[in-house]
Amino acid sequence: VGLPTVLVTDLLGRGRVVSASQMRRYAHRTIFTPENTVIIFDIDGVILSRGMLKKRKKMLIGIEDIILILKGRGYRIDGATNNKQKRVEYYVRKFAIFKCFSRIKCITSRKDKKKPSSEYFQDYINRFADPEKPNLIFFDDSLDNVVAARRNGFIAIHYQDAEQAYAELQSIGIVP
C-alpha cells in the first residue's frame, strides 16, 4: 500500500498536490528542524476519538507516542481545533499529552471562524506563527481542512492513522 497524497505549499501560498515520493524530494530541498518547524495537530479525529461525548473521549492509538517523540526531538507542538475553549480546557486537564502542547487554537467566541475557513488559518498565523519557524506542518483527518490549510501556507497532511502519520514524518526527515 502506497503512502497517501500529501499537500505541500510554501508560505507564499503557491501550493500544489504532490505524492508522498514527491514530498521526499521536496524534503531534500527543505531541512525540517525544531528551529524552523512547528507541528500542528487537529484534536478530534487525530488525537482523540471523534463523535463521542467529551467524557467518553479516548486517545487514539499511537498518536501519543508520535507526539512524545516529536517533543523529545525538540519540536514545538500546537493544536488546532473547532472545539470551544471550555472543552479544550477540559481535555487539557483530562489528557496528560496536552502538556506537550505550546498552544491550542480553539473557538473562543461566536465570531470566531472555524476550519476550513481561510480566516481560521490566517488567525493561527497572525496569533501563533513564529517568523523563525516558517514550516507549519498540519495534520487533520478532514480533507476539506487539509486543502484549506494548504491554501493558507501550511504543509498539510491528511491524517488516517498513527502509522501513516509516522511514515509521513519519516519521509520528510523529521523522525528516524
C-alpha positions, 0 to 999 in steps of 0.5 A, a space after each residue: 500500500 502506497 503512502 497517501 497524497 500529501 499537500 505541500 505549499 510554501 508560505 507564499 501560498 503557491 501550493 500544489 498536490 504532490 505524492 508522498 515520493 514527491 514530498 521526499 524530494 521536496 524534503 531534500 530541498 527543505 531541512 525540517 528542524 525544531 528551529 524552523 518547524 512547528 507541528 500542528 495537530 487537529 484534536 478530534 479525529 487525530 488525537 482523540 476519538 471523534 463523535 463521542 461525548 467529551 467524557 467518553 473521549 479516548 486517545 487514539 492509538 499511537 498518536 501519543 507516542 508520535 507526539 512524545 517523540 516529536 517533543 523529545 526531538 525538540 519540536 514545538 507542538 500546537 493544536 488546532 481545533 473547532 472545539 470551544 475553549 471550555 472543552 479544550 480546557 477540559 481535555 487539557 486537564 483530562 489528557 496528560 499529552 496536552 502538556 506537550 502542547 505550546 498552544 491550542 487554537 480553539 473557538 473562543 467566541 461566536 465570531 470566531 471562524 472555524 476550519 476550513 475557513 481561510 480566516 481560521 488559518 490566517 488567525 493561527 498565523 497572525 496569533 501563533 506563527 513564529 517568523 523563525 519557524 516558517 514550516 507549519 506542518 498540519 495534520 487533520 483527518 478532514 480533507 476539506 481542512 487539509 486543502 484549506 490549510 494548504 491554501 493558507 501556507 501550511 504543509 498539510 497532511 491528511 491524517 488516517 492513522 498513527 502509522 501513516 502519520 509516522 511514515 509521513 514524518 519519516 519521509 520528510 526527515 523529521 523522525 528516524 
